[in-house]
Amino acid sequence: MFNKVSGVSFVIFVVTLVVDCYYLKENEPTYLTAAVGDYVVFNCNIDFPQSFPIPHKLYWKRGNEVIYSWQDDVVTESDEYVGRISLLNKPQQHYGRASINLTSIRESDAGWFECKVMFPNRSPPWRNNGTWFHLTVSGGNLLAIPPINKTVLEGEEAQFSCLTKDFAIKVTWYKDGIPLSEYHDLVTRSWISKDNTLVIANTDSGDYGEYECEASNDEGEKQTAKAFLNVQ
């Protein structure tokens, strides 16, 4: 554009600056859905410098709380998640090295999760690792708190919770898909409390296996949740 002032010609250049704000796809949140008593895998990769593995510390947060951390095979878990999180730290089925498997989903697990990795011997210690996840929990009409995996020494007591939303809801227990009542030896060493918790006293090596609680109501609705007992 030309402008003439006091006999002097000026050329005015109009420069338009376009700022492109965008999200990289790998940084967008991942939205997941799971039912109460089910499991879900949070797939998180580790962005190693130059793609070469170096010492690192892994954090998983729910909201502002660290619920799980890993460093040199030392694991810490918050009380609510003890026994429910396992690390898939070796690439499996295209999962990243920071991926976790969350089992025995509860309604209280719904919300935001963050995967974060720190490199303690590197400056700066943080890189653009991991991502955000949002978990929606569905299908919680009958069960409130499902059982979680247990590991006990032979002879110790084992307990599996199966808390329903209503005391009128009926609960039936199974072991490896067979009604618990058909395991005559196990029945003599176990009982079910008023809140439907399965208690196994003096565990035996034969108690090793998968335990399932099935909740049902008068309307014919059913909901199941499974947990594993490891007897050492």
Secondary structure per residue as TSV (DSSP state, phi and psi in degrees):
chain	resnum	aa	ss	phi	psi
A	1	M	-	360.0	137.3
A	2	F	E	-108.6	139.4
A	3	N	E	-135.6	137.1
A	4	K	E	-115.8	115.8
A	5	V	E	-124.5	125.0
A	6	S	T	48.7	42.9
A	7	G	T	78.3	3.4
A	8	V	E	-109.8	130.5
A	9	S	E	-91.2	131.9
A	10	F	E	-117.4	143.7
A	11	V	E	-110.5	119.4
A	12	I	-	-104.4	119.2
A	13	F	-	-95.6	124.9
A	14	V	-	-99.8	115.9
A	15	V	-	-109.4	123.3
A	16	T	-	-100.1	120.7
A	17	L	-	-98.6	119.4
A	18	V	-	-104.4	120.1
A	19	V	-	-100.5	119.2
A	20	D	-	-99.8	106.6
A	21	C	-	-96.2	128.2
A	22	Y	-	-151.7	161.6
A	23	Y	-	-103.9	132.5
A	24	L	-	-71.8	140.4
A	25	K	G	-56.8	-38.4
A	26	E	G	-70.2	-13.0
A	27	N	G	-99.7	-3.3
A	28	E	S	-73.4	148.5
A	29	P	-	-62.9	151.4
A	30	T	E	-105.6	129.1
A	31	Y	E	-103.4	126.1
A	32	L	E	-125.2	153.3
A	33	T	E	-133.1	135.9
A	34	A	E	-145.8	155.2
A	35	A	E	-93.6	156.4
A	36	V	T	-56.5	131.2
A	37	G	T	89.1	-9.3
A	38	D	-	-88.1	-170.8
A	39	Y	-	-131.2	162.8
A	40	V	E	-148.3	143.9
A	41	V	E	-104.3	125.8
A	42	F	E	-96.1	110.8
A	43	N	-	-88.8	110.7
A	44	C	-	-133.5	128.3
A	45	N	-	-96.3	158.9
A	46	I	-	-106.8	123.9
A	47	D	-	-89.4	80.2
A	48	F	-	-68.8	141.5
A	49	P	G	-59.2	131.0
A	50	Q	G	54.4	22.2
A	51	S	G	60.8	20.4
A	52	F	-	-107.7	121.1
A	53	P	-	-58.3	130.8
A	54	I	-	-133.2	165.9
A	55	P	-	-53.7	137.4
A	56	H	-	-152.5	164.2
A	57	K	E	-126.3	131.7
A	58	L	E	-104.8	133.5
A	59	Y	E	-121.6	137.3
A	60	W	E	-119.7	127.9
A	61	K	E	-119.2	145.3
A	62	R	E	-118.5	113.2
A	63	G	T	65.3	-125.0
A	64	N	T	-99.9	3.2
A	65	E	E	-101.5	132.1
A	66	V	E	-77.2	116.3
A	67	I	E	-100.7	-15.8
A	68	Y	E	-158.5	136.7
A	69	S	E	-141.7	153.1
A	70	W	E	-141.6	134.0
A	71	Q	E	-156.5	121.5
A	72	D	T	51.8	44.9
A	73	D	T	67.8	9.6
A	74	V	E	-95.9	121.4
A	75	V	E	-114.4	137.8
A	76	T	E	-124.6	142.1
A	77	E	E	-135.7	143.9
A	78	S	-	-72.4	157.8
A	79	D	G	-54.8	-39.8
A	80	E	G	-67.5	-20.4
A	81	Y	G	-115.1	7.9
A	82	V	T	-61.1	127.8
A	83	G	T	80.3	0.0
A	84	R	T	-111.6	-10.4
A	85	I	E	-116.2	130.5
A	86	S	E	-127.9	141.9
A	87	L	E	-91.9	129.5
A	88	L	E	-96.0	69.7
A	89	N	-	-81.4	0.2
A	90	K	S	-115.9	132.3
A	91	P	-	-51.3	120.0
A	92	Q	-	-134.0	129.5
A	93	Q	T	48.2	42.6
A	94	H	T	70.4	17.0
A	95	Y	-	-85.6	145.7
A	96	G	-	-71.9	166.4
A	97	R	T	-72.4	-11.8
A	98	A	T	-104.9	12.1
A	99	S	E	-72.0	147.2
A	100	I	E	-127.4	153.4
A	101	N	E	-110.6	116.9
A	102	L	E	-101.0	120.2
A	103	T	-	-108.6	172.3
A	104	S	S	49.0	55.9
A	105	I	-	-57.1	136.9
A	106	R	-	-117.4	161.6
A	107	E	G	-61.2	-32.4
A	108	S	G	-69.6	-10.5
A	109	D	G	-78.0	-12.0
A	110	A	-	-61.3	138.2
A	111	G	E	139.1	-160.2
A	112	W	E	-95.5	136.7
A	113	F	E	-124.3	145.5
A	114	E	E	-130.7	135.9
A	115	C	E	-102.6	127.8
A	116	K	E	-139.6	137.8
A	117	V	E	-125.2	134.5
A	118	M	E	-119.2	140.1
A	119	F	-	-109.1	97.7
A	120	P	T	-65.0	-24.5
A	121	N	T	-99.0	17.9
A	122	R	S	-130.2	147.2
A	123	S	S	-123.9	124.2
A	124	P	S	-71.7	155.8
A	125	P	-	-74.8	-17.1
A	126	W	B	-105.6	141.1
A	127	R	-	-126.1	176.5
A	128	N	S	-78.0	73.2
A	129	N	-	-103.4	150.4
A	130	G	-	71.5	-165.3
A	131	T	-	-164.7	-178.4
A	132	W	E	-102.0	147.0
A	133	F	E	-131.1	146.1
A	134	H	E	-122.4	124.5
A	135	L	E	-106.1	125.3
A	136	T	E	-105.4	128.4
A	137	V	E	-104.2	123.5
A	138	S	E	-121.9	173.4
A	139	G	-	67.3	32.4
A	140	G	-	-100.4	40.1
A	141	N	S	-72.2	-30.9
A	142	L	S	-112.6	-44.9
A	143	L	E	-95.1	138.1
A	144	A	E	-103.4	-47.6
A	145	I	E	-131.8	111.6
A	146	P	-	-83.6	168.2
A	147	P	-	-70.3	158.2
A	148	I	-	-124.7	159.2
A	149	N	-	-59.3	145.1
A	150	K	E	-131.9	145.6
A	151	T	E	-127.7	122.8
A	152	V	E	-134.4	161.2
A	153	L	-	-83.1	147.1
A	154	E	T	-56.5	131.0
A	155	G	T	99.9	-18.6
A	156	E	S	-80.9	165.9
A	157	E	-	-86.7	144.2
A	158	A	E	-126.9	139.4
A	159	Q	E	-129.3	136.9
A	160	F	E	-122.9	117.8
A	161	S	-	-78.4	149.2
A	162	C	-	-151.8	74.7
A	163	L	E	-85.6	123.7
A	164	T	E	-95.7	166.6
A	165	K	S	-82.0	-13.9
A	166	D	S	-145.3	135.3
A	167	F	T	-67.3	-15.6
A	168	A	T	-78.3	-11.7
A	169	I	S	-75.2	132.0
A	170	K	E	-86.8	139.9
A	171	V	E	-122.3	131.9
A	172	T	E	-122.3	134.8
A	173	W	E	-103.0	142.3
A	174	Y	E	-129.3	152.3
A	175	K	E	-124.2	121.4
A	176	D	T	51.7	39.4
A	177	G	T	81.7	1.1
A	178	I	E	-112.8	135.7
A	179	P	E	-52.4	136.8
A	180	L	G	-58.2	-30.0
A	181	S	G	-63.6	-18.2
A	182	E	G	-85.5	-7.9
A	183	Y	-	-95.4	88.7
A	184	H	H	-62.1	-41.3
A	185	D	H	-66.9	-41.9
A	186	L	H	-65.5	-37.3
A	187	V	H	-61.7	-35.2
A	188	T	H	-71.2	-18.3
A	189	R	T	-110.6	12.5
A	190	S	E	-141.2	163.3
A	191	W	E	-154.9	166.4
A	192	I	E	-117.1	124.3
A	193	S	-	-77.6	176.7
A	194	K	T	-62.7	-28.4
A	195	D	T	-94.2	18.2
A	196	N	-	72.5	16.0
A	197	T	-	-73.8	130.4
A	198	L	E	-88.0	123.1
A	199	V	E	-114.9	123.0
A	200	I	E	-112.3	114.1
A	201	A	-	-93.7	147.3
A	202	N	S	50.8	61.7
A	203	T	-	-57.0	148.2
A	204	D	-	-118.3	156.8
A	205	S	G	-58.6	-28.2
A	206	G	G	-71.6	-10.5
A	207	D	G	-78.5	-10.2
A	208	Y	-	-54.3	132.0
A	209	G	E	151.1	-168.3
A	210	E	E	-99.5	130.0
A	211	Y	E	-114.0	136.8
A	212	E	E	-131.2	131.1
A	213	C	E	-106.0	133.5
A	214	E	E	-114.9	120.4
A	215	A	E	-102.8	136.8
A	216	S	E	-143.9	153.7
A	217	N	-	-125.8	-179.9
A	218	D	T	-68.9	-17.7
A	219	E	T	-84.6	0.3
A	220	G	S	88.5	3.3
A	221	E	-	-74.2	143.6
A	222	K	E	-134.5	148.4
A	223	Q	E	-148.0	135.4
A	224	T	E	-123.3	156.3
A	225	A	E	-147.0	141.4
A	226	K	E	-121.8	152.5
A	227	A	E	-148.6	159.7
A	228	F	E	-114.2	137.9
A	229	L	E	-108.9	122.1
A	230	N	E	-109.3	117.0
A	231	V	E	-106.6	119.0
A	232	Q	-	-103.3	360.0
